[in-house]
Amino acid sequence: MALTQTEFETLLADATKRIEGDITWQHDEDHSPCLDFRTEVLSNSGWPLFVRGSFNPLIPAVTFALILKTEGRVYALDLGKDHHNPKCDRVGERHKHRWTEAFRDKEAYVPEDITASATEPSEVWAQFCTEAGIHHEGRMLAPPTQTGELFL
């Protein structure tokens, strides 16, 4: 059964969403310049959630996506990547996706509450967690530096 708008709003408003432990960036398995992580999101309500993050220091670009295992991505923040909405309007390189029954996660808007730069993934993470109502009981470790072997 598809996620309703009311269920999504309840999920997003759930103040018990939390991530336990530190988050460590990993090098992309395809040897691209991207770094990524995946971490479970716990809640008293038992929502089957996780967050996937990616960071490309060369562009720079960062994405944090809240994913409901039964539906896919329901909420996300992208910095450094342009987006084209279903109704043909473009939003800038700083945009959020918020699930709706009409467009699922395909429509984006420009957020006013994200002020950190894509070159500062830890600061972006803190702002994302605040807005998404996720309490991170740990810290996000700095991304590892890239080596000169990216294109070998």
Stockholm file with secondary structure:
# STOCKHOLM 1.0

chainA/1-152         MALTQTEFETLLADATKRIEGDITWQHDEDHSPCLDFRTEVLSNSGWPLFVRGSFNPLIPAVTFALILKTEGRVYALDLGKDHHNPKCDRVGERHKHRWTEAFRDKEAYVPEDITASATEPSEVWAQFCTEAGIHHEGRMLAPPTQTGELFL
#=GR chainA/1-152 SS CCCCHHHHHHHHHCTTCEEESCBCCEECTTCCSCEEEEEEEBCTTCCCEEEEEEEETTTTEEEEEEEETTTEEEEEEEESCCEECTTSCEECSEEEEECBTTTBTCCEECCSSCCSCTTCHHHHHHHHHHHHTCEEESCBCCCCCCCTTTTC
#=GC SS_cons         CCCCHHHHHHHHHCTTCEEESCBCCEECTTCCSCEEEEEEEBCTTCCCEEEEEEEETTTTEEEEEEEETTTEEEEEEEESCCEECTTSCEECSEEEEECBTTTBTCCEECCSSCCSCTTCHHHHHHHHHHHHTCEEESCBCCCCCCCTTTTC
//
